[in-house]
Every structure is written in C-alpha cells, then in structure tokens.
Amino acid sequence: MSSEVKPVPIEVAPPKYVVIVNAVQQRIEDGTYPPGSMLPSETELIREFGASRPVVVRALDLLRQDGWIDSRQGKGRFVLGRPGGADQRQRERRYAVLEDDERAGSTLLAAGTVPAPARAAVALGIEPGTPVVARRRLITVDGLGPVELGTAFLPADLADGTGVGGGDVLPEGLLRHVASRKRVRFDHVSERISARLPDTEEAQLLQIAEHDPVLTVLLSVCDRSAKPLLAVDLLLPAGRHDLEDVYPLD
C-alpha cells in the first residue's frame, strides 16, 4: 500500500514594514491604541518586531501619510484614528495588469486553467503544477508601445464565479473584479524584482530586441493575514520604466 505524500505549503512572508503597518492599524481599529494616545517609540517597535530603524520609520511614515497617525516635533507620534477611504494613499507600486480595465490599451492573449508554473506557485504558496486559472495580458501606452506583459494566476476556488478565466474584458480591472465577486479584501502586495533577457516570443510581443533586458516582477497579492490570494508574473521593458522608491537613511 502506497502512502500519500501531502504537499507542504510554501510560506511567502510580506515585507516587514507591511507587517508593522498592519499591526498598528489593527491596534488602532480594536482600541488598543485609541485616538489621541501616543504610539510606542521607535525603539520599542524595533524591539517588538525585530526590525531595523529604517524599516520602522518607513512603516510609521506610511501610517502618517495615510492619515492613521500624526507626528509632533519633539513630542512623538499620536493616533488620529481610522481615516476615511478617500484619504487612503496607495502604498504599493501601480501595475496596469492588476488595476486598469481592459477596454483600452490592453490585449488579452490567453485565459484559462493551467498547471501553476514554479514562480507563480511560490508566490501563491502552493505546489508547482497545481491547477490555477491564468489570464495573460499585454499593456500598451500611446507613444511608448508595449510596457507590460503580465500573467495573473488565481487558485481555482477564487477564480470560480468570476470572469478571469474567460475571454470577455474586465471593465473594472482585475483586483476590483475579483474583490466584488468573491467578497475578498486585498490588503498589500509583495514584489520581487529581477532582470533577464527576453525569449523570442516575449521580445516580439514587447517589440524589443532579444538582447534588450527586461525587468521581471513577481507579485503576491495578499489579504491582511498575509495569505497570498493571487499572483502576477510581469515583464517590463527596462528602457520604458523607471522604478522609484523613497526610504529613510539611518
């Protein structure tokens, strides 16, 4: 009698600053940090989360920019409370494959059920080869040409009841489409960026030479508990993108 080997999920941890932001937001919402109270010091947060000072400072700055807390020179940081939805500031880099509707500047290349490639499996925390629903799109901008070639991968249960696996356009964008139909809340995106040369098909689709480098971006879109809900594997022509971030210096 053969014994069944059960797949072991692969844990994909969110960035440390996102963990801190989520923890502080949760404490503000449940009353642990009531409006008007002073937040723990940077040193206390460094000790609690095992993070460096720049990471803690970045998390606190995002909370301030989003309207959760206020910083008073020489006094510390104080809780304002949960901000209104209109005041929330997007923290993650913006990608058209995730957020833009498909009615203009987008070409749907393929959609349907496929075995999860290794990269997507890591981003989703599943075994490679597990059936997932994939949606591959090419994004084009007037005056620039193709700027994104991306494939979204969703677990079959999350894709069920949505149009992700079909050929119809998604006018509200992928994230909003899935969120509205499955009643899920996407909280943050973890991204891994590297670079390589494109293969022949990728170069043709992106209208670049095979010796022109591309940026590869692997996204894990997670809920507040850091569970990956969907993954996106992107190719960006390096010559058509500037990826910029701002971070404090210790």
C-alpha positions as protocol buffer text, in pm:
chain_id: "A"
residue {
  index: 1
  type: MET
  ca { x: 0 y: 0 z: 0 }
}
residue {
  index: 2
  type: SER
  ca { x: 146 y: 334 z: -104 }
}
residue {
  index: 3
  type: SER
  ca { x: 134 y: 629 z: 128 }
}
residue {
  index: 4
  type: GLU
  ca { x: 14 y: 963 z: 1 }
}
residue {
  index: 5
  type: VAL
  ca { x: 258 y: 1250 z: 32 }
}
residue {
  index: 6
  type: LYS
  ca { x: 76 y: 1570 z: 108 }
}
residue {
  index: 7
  type: PRO
  ca { x: 215 y: 1891 z: -42 }
}
residue {
  index: 8
  type: VAL
  ca { x: 367 y: 2133 z: 206 }
}
residue {
  index: 9
  type: PRO
  ca { x: 255 y: 2494 z: 154 }
}
residue {
  index: 10
  type: ILE
  ca { x: 532 y: 2744 z: 85 }
}
residue {
  index: 11
  type: GLU
  ca { x: 512 y: 3043 z: 316 }
}
residue {
  index: 12
  type: VAL
  ca { x: 553 y: 3380 z: 146 }
}
residue {
  index: 13
  type: ALA
  ca { x: 618 y: 3643 z: 409 }
}
residue {
  index: 14
  type: PRO
  ca { x: 509 y: 4004 z: 348 }
}
residue {
  index: 15
  type: PRO
  ca { x: 768 y: 4283 z: 377 }
}
residue {
  index: 16
  type: LYS
  ca { x: 848 y: 4369 z: 739 }
}
residue {
  index: 17
  type: TYR
  ca { x: 721 y: 4726 z: 707 }
}
residue {
  index: 18
  type: VAL
  ca { x: 384 y: 4592 z: 589 }
}
residue {
  index: 19
  type: VAL
  ca { x: 366 y: 4367 z: 898 }
}
residue {
  index: 20
  type: ILE
  ca { x: 422 y: 4670 z: 1120 }
}
residue {
  index: 21
  type: VAL
  ca { x: 169 y: 4886 z: 933 }
}
residue {
  index: 22
  type: ASN
  ca { x: -96 y: 4613 z: 954 }
}
residue {
  index: 23
  type: ALA
  ca { x: -31 y: 4553 z: 1325 }
}
residue {
  index: 24
  type: VAL
  ca { x: -58 y: 4921 z: 1415 }
}
residue {
  index: 25
  type: GLN
  ca { x: -373 y: 4964 z: 1203 }
}
residue {
  index: 26
  type: GLN
  ca { x: -531 y: 4662 z: 1373 }
}
residue {
  index: 27
  type: ARG
  ca { x: -449 y: 4801 z: 1719 }
}
residue {
  index: 28
  type: ILE
  ca { x: -598 y: 5137 z: 1628 }
}
residue {
  index: 29
  type: GLU
  ca { x: -915 y: 4970 z: 1500 }
}
residue {
  index: 30
  type: ASP
  ca { x: -960 y: 4744 z: 1805 }
}
residue {
  index: 31
  type: GLY
  ca { x: -895 y: 5028 z: 2053 }
}
residue {
  index: 32
  type: THR
  ca { x: -555 y: 4913 z: 2178 }
}
residue {
  index: 33
  type: TYR
  ca { x: -423 y: 5248 z: 2051 }
}
residue {
  index: 34
  type: PRO
  ca { x: -723 y: 5486 z: 2094 }
}
residue {
  index: 35
  type: PRO
  ca { x: -739 y: 5825 z: 1919 }
}
residue {
  index: 36
  type: GLY
  ca { x: -523 y: 6080 z: 2099 }
}
residue {
  index: 37
  type: SER
  ca { x: -293 y: 5822 z: 2255 }
}
residue {
  index: 38
  type: MET
  ca { x: 81 y: 5818 z: 2195 }
}
residue {
  index: 39
  type: LEU
  ca { x: 230 y: 5537 z: 1989 }
}
residue {
  index: 40
  type: PRO
  ca { x: 516 y: 5327 z: 2125 }
}
residue {
  index: 41
  type: SER
  ca { x: 856 y: 5474 z: 2048 }
}
residue {
  index: 42
  type: GLU
  ca { x: 1066 y: 5369 z: 1751 }
}
residue {
  index: 43
  type: THR
  ca { x: 1294 y: 5179 z: 1989 }
}
residue {
  index: 44
  type: GLU
  ca { x: 1001 y: 4984 z: 2134 }
}
residue {
  index: 45
  type: LEU
  ca { x: 872 y: 4893 z: 1787 }
}
residue {
  index: 46
  type: ILE
  ca { x: 1221 y: 4790 z: 1675 }
}
residue {
  index: 47
  type: ARG
  ca { x: 1241 y: 4556 z: 1973 }
}
residue {
  index: 48
  type: GLU
  ca { x: 889 y: 4415 z: 1930 }
}
residue {
  index: 49
  type: PHE
  ca { x: 907 y: 4342 z: 1557 }
}
residue {
  index: 50
  type: GLY
  ca { x: 1277 y: 4264 z: 1528 }
}
residue {
  index: 51
  type: ALA
  ca { x: 1311 y: 4526 z: 1253 }
}
residue {
  index: 52
  type: SER
  ca { x: 1574 y: 4785 z: 1172 }
}
residue {
  index: 53
  type: ARG
  ca { x: 1514 y: 5152 z: 1245 }
}
residue {
  index: 54
  type: PRO
  ca { x: 1473 y: 5245 z: 873 }
}
residue {
  index: 55
  type: VAL
  ca { x: 1202 y: 4979 z: 836 }
}
residue {
  index: 56
  type: VAL
  ca { x: 1013 y: 5107 z: 1142 }
}
residue {
  index: 57
  type: VAL
  ca { x: 1048 y: 5468 z: 1027 }
}
residue {
  index: 58
  type: ARG
  ca { x: 914 y: 5375 z: 685 }
}
residue {
  index: 59
  type: ALA
  ca { x: 612 y: 5199 z: 835 }
}
residue {
  index: 60
  type: LEU
  ca { x: 535 y: 5497 z: 1062 }
}
residue {
  index: 61
  type: ASP
  ca { x: 573 y: 5739 z: 772 }
}
residue {
  index: 62
  type: LEU
  ca { x: 323 y: 5537 z: 566 }
}
residue {
  index: 63
  type: LEU
  ca { x: 79 y: 5540 z: 857 }
}
residue {
  index: 64
  type: ARG
  ca { x: 122 y: 5918 z: 884 }
}
residue {
  index: 65
  type: GLN
  ca { x: 73 y: 5970 z: 509 }
}
residue {
  index: 66
  type: ASP
  ca { x: -239 y: 5752 z: 514 }
}
residue {
  index: 67
  type: GLY
  ca { x: -388 y: 5956 z: 799 }
}
residue {
  index: 68
  type: TRP
  ca { x: -374 y: 5699 z: 1080 }
}
residue {
  index: 69
  type: ILE
  ca { x: -126 y: 5888 z: 1298 }
}
residue {
  index: 70
  type: ASP
  ca { x: 25 y: 6234 z: 1336 }
}
residue {
  index: 71
  type: SER
  ca { x: 383 y: 6330 z: 1417 }
}
residue {
  index: 72
  type: ARG
  ca { x: 452 y: 6621 z: 1651 }
}
residue {
  index: 73
  type: GLN
  ca { x: 803 y: 6760 z: 1662 }
}
residue {
  index: 74
  type: GLY
  ca { x: 967 y: 6690 z: 1997 }
}
residue {
  index: 75
  type: LYS
  ca { x: 661 y: 6511 z: 2137 }
}
residue {
  index: 76
  type: GLY
  ca { x: 624 y: 6186 z: 1944 }
}
residue {
  index: 77
  type: ARG
  ca { x: 358 y: 6023 z: 1728 }
}
residue {
  index: 78
  type: PHE
  ca { x: -11 y: 6028 z: 1819 }
}
residue {
  index: 79
  type: VAL
  ca { x: -310 y: 5825 z: 1698 }
}
residue {
  index: 80
  type: LEU
  ca { x: -567 y: 6002 z: 1482 }
}
residue {
  index: 81
  type: GLY
  ca { x: -794 y: 5702 z: 1421 }
}
residue {
  index: 82
  type: ARG
  ca { x: -909 y: 5517 z: 1114 }
}
residue {
  index: 83
  type: PRO
  ca { x: -903 y: 5753 z: 813 }
}
residue {
  index: 84
  type: GLY
  ca { x: -1182 y: 5775 z: 557 }
}
residue {
  index: 85
  type: GLY
  ca { x: -1146 y: 5563 z: 244 }
}
residue {
  index: 86
  type: ALA
  ca { x: -1093 y: 5869 z: 26 }
}
residue {
  index: 87
  type: ASP
  ca { x: -791 y: 5970 z: 234 }
}
residue {
  index: 88
  type: GLN
  ca { x: -610 y: 5640 z: 195 }
}
residue {
  index: 89
  type: ARG
  ca { x: -289 y: 5668 z: -5 }
}
residue {
  index: 90
  type: GLN
  ca { x: -180 y: 5379 z: -222 }
}
residue {
  index: 91
  type: ARG
  ca { x: 140 y: 5234 z: -79 }
}
residue {
  index: 92
  type: GLU
  ca { x: 242 y: 4983 z: -343 }
}
residue {
  index: 93
  type: ARG
  ca { x: 369 y: 5046 z: -693 }
}
residue {
  index: 94
  type: ARG
  ca { x: 93 y: 5062 z: -951 }
}
residue {
  index: 95
  type: TYR
  ca { x: 67 y: 4800 z: -1226 }
}
residue {
  index: 96
  type: ALA
  ca { x: -186 y: 4823 z: -1508 }
}
residue {
  index: 97
  type: VAL
  ca { x: -230 y: 4445 z: -1530 }
}
residue {
  index: 98
  type: LEU
  ca { x: -370 y: 4450 z: -1177 }
}
residue {
  index: 99
  type: GLU
  ca { x: -574 y: 4769 z: -1175 }
}
residue {
  index: 100
  type: ASP
  ca { x: -663 y: 4904 z: -1520 }
}
residue {
  index: 101
  type: ASP
  ca { x: -973 y: 4797 z: -1708 }
}
residue {
  index: 102
  type: GLU
  ca { x: -926 y: 4605 z: -2031 }
}
residue {
  index: 103
  type: ARG
  ca { x: -1124 y: 4821 z: -2268 }
}
residue {
  index: 104
  type: ALA
  ca { x: -833 y: 5034 z: -2391 }
}
residue {
  index: 105
  type: GLY
  ca { x: -460 y: 4978 z: -2423 }
}
residue {
  index: 106
  type: SER
  ca { x: -489 y: 4611 z: -2333 }
}
residue {
  index: 107
  type: THR
  ca { x: -473 y: 4292 z: -2539 }
}
residue {
  index: 108
  type: LEU
  ca { x: -592 y: 3967 z: -2384 }
}
residue {
  index: 109
  type: LEU
  ca { x: -352 y: 3697 z: -2503 }
}
residue {
  index: 110
  type: ALA
  ca { x: -481 y: 3391 z: -2318 }
}
residue {
  index: 111
  type: ALA
  ca { x: -715 y: 3286 z: -2037 }
}
residue {
  index: 112
  type: GLY
  ca { x: -796 y: 2951 z: -1884 }
}
residue {
  index: 113
  type: THR
  ca { x: -683 y: 2677 z: -1647 }
}
residue {
  index: 114
  type: VAL
  ca { x: -313 y: 2583 z: -1649 }
}
residue {
  index: 115
  type: PRO
  ca { x: -69 y: 2399 z: -1421 }
}
residue {
  index: 116
  type: ALA
  ca { x: 92 y: 2656 z: -1189 }
}
residue {
  index: 117
  type: PRO
  ca { x: 445 y: 2745 z: -1307 }
}
residue {
  index: 118
  type: ALA
  ca { x: 716 y: 2737 z: -1041 }
}
residue {
  index: 119
  type: ARG
  ca { x: 732 y: 3116 z: -993 }
}
residue {
  index: 120
  type: ALA
  ca { x: 356 y: 3152 z: -959 }
}
residue {
  index: 121
  type: ALA
  ca { x: 343 y: 2855 z: -722 }
}
residue {
  index: 122
  type: VAL
  ca { x: 597 y: 3017 z: -490 }
}
residue {
  index: 123
  type: ALA
  ca { x: 402 y: 3344 z: -493 }
}
residue {
  index: 124
  type: LEU
  ca { x: 77 y: 3161 z: -412 }
}
residue {
  index: 125
  type: GLY
  ca { x: 223 y: 2921 z: -156 }
}
residue {
  index: 126
  type: ILE
  ca { x: 113 y: 2610 z: -349 }
}
residue {
  index: 127
  type: GLU
  ca { x: 284 y: 2316 z: -518 }
}
residue {
  index: 128
  type: PRO
  ca { x: 405 y: 2366 z: -879 }
}
residue {
  index: 129
  type: GLY
  ca { x: 166 y: 2202 z: -1122 }
}
residue {
  index: 130
  type: THR
  ca { x: -143 y: 2271 z: -912 }
}
residue {
  index: 131
  type: PRO
  ca { x: -431 y: 2375 z: -1144 }
}
residue {
  index: 132
  type: VAL
  ca { x: -480 y: 2752 z: -1141 }
}
residue {
  index: 133
  type: VAL
  ca { x: -666 y: 2998 z: -1359 }
}
residue {
  index: 134
  type: ALA
  ca { x: -435 y: 3223 z: -1563 }
}
residue {
  index: 135
  type: ARG
  ca { x: -500 y: 3545 z: -1752 }
}
residue {
  index: 136
  type: ARG
  ca { x: -225 y: 3685 z: -1976 }
}
residue {
  index: 137
  type: ARG
  ca { x: -237 y: 4044 z: -2100 }
}
residue {
  index: 138
  type: LEU
  ca { x: -22 y: 4290 z: -2293 }
}
residue {
  index: 139
  type: ILE
  ca { x: -47 y: 4657 z: -2191 }
}
residue {
  index: 140
  type: THR
  ca { x: 35 y: 4926 z: -2448 }
}
residue {
  index: 141
  type: VAL
  ca { x: 74 y: 5301 z: -2397 }
}
residue {
  index: 142
  type: ASP
  ca { x: 44 y: 5550 z: -2684 }
}
residue {
  index: 143
  type: GLY
  ca { x: 382 y: 5693 z: -2772 }
}
residue {
  index: 144
  type: LEU
  ca { x: 573 y: 5426 z: -2580 }
}
residue {
  index: 145
  type: GLY
  ca { x: 450 y: 5095 z: -2714 }
}
residue {
  index: 146
  type: PRO
  ca { x: 411 y: 4779 z: -2502 }
}
residue {
  index: 147
  type: VAL
  ca { x: 500 y: 4848 z: -2137 }
}
residue {
  index: 148
  type: GLU
  ca { x: 376 y: 4538 z: -1951 }
}
residue {
  index: 149
  type: LEU
  ca { x: 342 y: 4171 z: -2036 }
}
residue {
  index: 150
  type: GLY
  ca { x: 179 y: 4001 z: -1742 }
}
residue {
  index: 151
  type: THR
  ca { x: 2 y: 3684 z: -1638 }
}
residue {
  index: 152
  type: ALA
  ca { x: -226 y: 3673 z: -1336 }
}
residue {
  index: 153
  type: PHE
  ca { x: -267 y: 3339 z: -1157 }
}
residue {
  index: 154
  type: LEU
  ca { x: -562 y: 3265 z: -927 }
}
residue {
  index: 155
  type: PRO
  ca { x: -642 y: 2950 z: -728 }
}
residue {
  index: 156
  type: ALA
  ca { x: -935 y: 2772 z: -889 }
}
residue {
  index: 157
  type: ASP
  ca { x: -1169 y: 2836 z: -595 }
}
residue {
  index: 158
  type: LEU
  ca { x: -1102 y: 3210 z: -603 }
}
residue {
  index: 159
  type: ALA
  ca { x: -1147 y: 3229 z: -981 }
}
residue {
  index: 160
  type: ASP
  ca { x: -1472 y: 3031 z: -973 }
}
residue {
  index: 161
  type: GLY
  ca { x: -1767 y: 3261 z: -1039 }
}
residue {
  index: 162
  type: THR
  ca { x: -1551 y: 3536 z: -1189 }
}
residue {
  index: 163
  type: GLY
  ca { x: -1467 y: 3617 z: -1550 }
}
residue {
  index: 164
  type: VAL
  ca { x: -1091 y: 3577 z: -1505 }
}
residue {
  index: 165
  type: GLY
  ca { x: -1076 y: 3253 z: -1698 }
}
residue {
  index: 166
  type: GLY
  ca { x: -1291 y: 3378 z: -1987 }
}
residue {
  index: 167
  type: GLY
  ca { x: -1238 y: 3591 z: -2295 }
}
residue {
  index: 168
  type: ASP
  ca { x: -1459 y: 3888 z: -2201 }
}
residue {
  index: 169
  type: VAL
  ca { x: -1297 y: 4218 z: -2097 }
}
residue {
  index: 170
  type: LEU
  ca { x: -1295 y: 4318 z: -1730 }
}
residue {
  index: 171
  type: PRO
  ca { x: -1405 y: 4683 z: -1730 }
}
residue {
  index: 172
  type: GLU
  ca { x: -1335 y: 4739 z: -1359 }
}
residue {
  index: 173
  type: GLY
  ca { x: -987 y: 4588 z: -1354 }
}
residue {
  index: 174
  type: LEU
  ca { x: -869 y: 4252 z: -1221 }
}
residue {
  index: 175
  type: LEU
  ca { x: -849 y: 4333 z: -848 }
}
residue {
  index: 176
  type: ARG
  ca { x: -1185 y: 4509 z: -829 }
}
residue {
  index: 177
  type: HIS
  ca { x: -1347 y: 4240 z: -1043 }
}
residue {
  index: 178
  type: VAL
  ca { x: -1235 y: 3959 z: -813 }
}
residue {
  index: 179
  type: ALA
  ca { x: -1298 y: 4156 z: -492 }
}
residue {
  index: 180
  type: SER
  ca { x: -1654 y: 4246 z: -592 }
}
residue {
  index: 181
  type: ARG
  ca { x: -1750 y: 3892 z: -693 }
}
residue {
  index: 182
  type: LYS
  ca { x: -1576 y: 3694 z: -422 }
}
residue {
  index: 183
  type: ARG
  ca { x: -1611 y: 3942 z: -134 }
}
residue {
  index: 184
  type: VAL
  ca { x: -1241 y: 3934 z: -55 }
}
residue {
  index: 185
  type: ARG
  ca { x: -1029 y: 4225 z: 61 }
}
residue {
  index: 186
  type: PHE
  ca { x: -684 y: 4269 z: -85 }
}
residue {
  index: 187
  type: ASP
  ca { x: -453 y: 4435 z: 165 }
}
residue {
  index: 188
  type: HIS
  ca { x: -97 y: 4454 z: 29 }
}
residue {
  index: 189
  type: VAL
  ca { x: 134 y: 4342 z: -248 }
}
residue {
  index: 190
  type: SER
  ca { x: 474 y: 4179 z: -205 }
}
residue {
  index: 191
  type: GLU
  ca { x: 702 y: 4218 z: -506 }
}
residue {
  index: 192
  type: ARG
  ca { x: 1027 y: 4058 z: -618 }
}
residue {
  index: 193
  type: ILE
  ca { x: 1215 y: 4238 z: -895 }
}
residue {
  index: 194
  type: SER
  ca { x: 1499 y: 4096 z: -1104 }
}
residue {
  index: 195
  type: ALA
  ca { x: 1623 y: 4122 z: -1462 }
}
residue {
  index: 196
  type: ARG
  ca { x: 1697 y: 3892 z: -1755 }
}
residue {
  index: 197
  type: LEU
  ca { x: 1688 y: 3875 z: -2134 }
}
residue {
  index: 198
  type: PRO
  ca { x: 1356 y: 3801 z: -2307 }
}
residue {
  index: 199
  type: ASP
  ca { x: 1288 y: 3491 z: -2512 }
}
residue {
  index: 200
  type: THR
  ca { x: 1188 y: 3522 z: -2877 }
}
residue {
  index: 201
  type: GLU
  ca { x: 812 y: 3538 z: -2814 }
}
residue {
  index: 202
  type: GLU
  ca { x: 846 y: 3789 z: -2531 }
}
residue {
  index: 203
  type: ALA
  ca { x: 1071 y: 4014 z: -2743 }
}
residue {
  index: 204
  type: GLN
  ca { x: 819 y: 4009 z: -3028 }
}
residue {
  index: 205
  type: LEU
  ca { x: 526 y: 4092 z: -2802 }
}
residue {
  index: 206
  type: LEU
  ca { x: 713 y: 4372 z: -2626 }
}
residue {
  index: 207
  type: GLN
  ca { x: 860 y: 4499 z: -2956 }
}
residue {
  index: 208
  type: ILE
  ca { x: 1218 y: 4490 z: -2833 }
}
residue {
  index: 209
  type: ALA
  ca { x: 1533 y: 4307 z: -2939 }
}
residue {
  index: 210
  type: GLU
  ca { x: 1627 y: 3978 z: -2775 }
}
residue {
  index: 211
  type: HIS
  ca { x: 1940 y: 4143 z: -2632 }
}
residue {
  index: 212
  type: ASP
  ca { x: 1736 y: 4419 z: -2462 }
}
residue {
  index: 213
  type: PRO
  ca { x: 1696 y: 4345 z: -2089 }
}
residue {
  index: 214
  type: VAL
  ca { x: 1357 y: 4315 z: -1922 }
}
residue {
  index: 215
  type: LEU
  ca { x: 1262 y: 4357 z: -1558 }
}
residue {
  index: 216
  type: THR
  ca { x: 1077 y: 4062 z: -1411 }
}
residue {
  index: 217
  type: VAL
  ca { x: 834 y: 4139 z: -1130 }
}
residue {
  index: 218
  type: LEU
  ca { x: 667 y: 3866 z: -928 }
}
residue {
  index: 219
  type: LEU
  ca { x: 372 y: 3993 z: -725 }
}
residue {
  index: 220
  type: SER
  ca { x: 195 y: 3821 z: -437 }
}
residue {
  index: 221
  type: VAL
  ca { x: -135 y: 3995 z: -364 }
}
residue {
  index: 222
  type: CYS
  ca { x: -227 y: 3917 z: -2 }
}
residue {
  index: 223
  type: ASP
  ca { x: -505 y: 3972 z: 247 }
}
residue {
  index: 224
  type: ARG
  ca { x: -445 y: 4130 z: 588 }
}
residue {
  index: 225
  type: SER
  ca { x: -332 y: 3798 z: 736 }
}
residue {
  index: 226
  type: ALA
  ca { x: -57 y: 3785 z: 468 }
}
residue {
  index: 227
  type: LYS
  ca { x: -224 y: 3492 z: 288 }
}
residue {
  index: 228
  type: PRO
  ca { x: -146 y: 3509 z: -87 }
}
residue {
  index: 229
  type: LEU
  ca { x: -471 y: 3533 z: -283 }
}
residue {
  index: 230
  type: LEU
  ca { x: -338 y: 3578 z: -635 }
}
residue {
  index: 231
  type: ALA
  ca { x: -4 y: 3610 z: -813 }
}
residue {
  index: 232
  type: VAL
  ca { x: 111 y: 3811 z: -1113 }
}
residue {
  index: 233
  type: ASP
  ca { x: 425 y: 3744 z: -1317 }
}
residue {
  index: 234
  type: LEU
  ca { x: 523 y: 4059 z: -1509 }
}
residue {
  index: 235
  type: LEU
  ca { x: 778 y: 4150 z: -1774 }
}
residue {
  index: 236
  type: LEU
  ca { x: 866 y: 4519 z: -1813 }
}
residue {
  index: 237
  type: PRO
  ca { x: 1093 y: 4651 z: -2090 }
}
residue {
  index: 238
  type: ALA
  ca { x: 1375 y: 4809 z: -1889 }
}
residue {
  index: 239
  type: GLY
  ca { x: 1408 y: 5102 z: -2126 }
}
residue {
  index: 240
  type: ARG
  ca { x: 1044 y: 5206 z: -2075 }
}
residue {
  index: 241
  type: HIS
  ca { x: 1031 y: 5204 z: -1695 }
}
residue {
  index: 242
  type: ASP
  ca { x: 1179 y: 5394 z: -1402 }
}
residue {
  index: 243
  type: LEU
  ca { x: 1110 y: 5217 z: -1072 }
}
residue {
  index: 244
  type: GLU
  ca { x: 1139 y: 5469 z: -790 }
}
residue {
  index: 245
  type: ASP
  ca { x: 1109 y: 5434 z: -416 }
}
residue {
  index: 246
  type: VAL
  ca { x: 1174 y: 5659 z: -118 }
}
residue {
  index: 247
  type: TYR
  ca { x: 1325 y: 5531 z: 206 }
}
residue {
  index: 248
  type: PRO
  ca { x: 1488 y: 5687 z: 510 }
}
residue {
  index: 249
  type: LEU
  ca { x: 1861 y: 5676 z: 577 }
}
residue {
  index: 250
  type: ASP
  ca { x: 1972 y: 5567 z: 923 }
}
